[in-house]
Amino acid sequence: MSDKKHFISIWFFIGVLLAVYGVLIFGAGVWELFNPTPSQVIMRHLHAGIWWGLLLAAIGAFYCVKFRPGKE
């Protein structure tokens, strides 16, 4: 019988946090794409919220897979 304790890496939780923020930012970017605000934002046509949300979600997913609990 083994008394070895298994700890969950902090990087897993950081990955979850990045993935959640990425999905939220992506959702806000898509919402703004279909419901534009009347403000004068420079370079709005680049849709930074969509790209930034996708990047954060991808990095978060990478950390969640790489540091998932139970992986030995």
Secondary structure by P-SEA (a helix, b strand, c coil): cccbbbbbbaaaaaaaaaaaaaaaaaaaaaaaaaccccccccccccaaaaaaaaaaaaaaaaaaaaaccccc
